[in-house]
Amino acid sequence: MVVEALEPLDLSVYRRAGVDGVRAATDAVMAAIRSRTGQEYVDTYAKGWVPPAASPEAA
């Protein structure tokens, strides 16, 4: 197993931006991870996710 660390990210610019800042900070972190791993950006969010307690298989 190889563990690599990313360069430090300065997320202080998002501190006072409220909920939008949290989302922007998350996007910045994910972009850094994508850049390091070579992953492609896919502009979609999880849809149709059902918490395990609510799924039929959990019963």
Secondary structure, DSSP 4 states (H G I P E B T S, - for coil): -----PPP---GGGTTSHHHHHHHHHHHHHHHHHHHHTPPP------S---GGGSGGG-
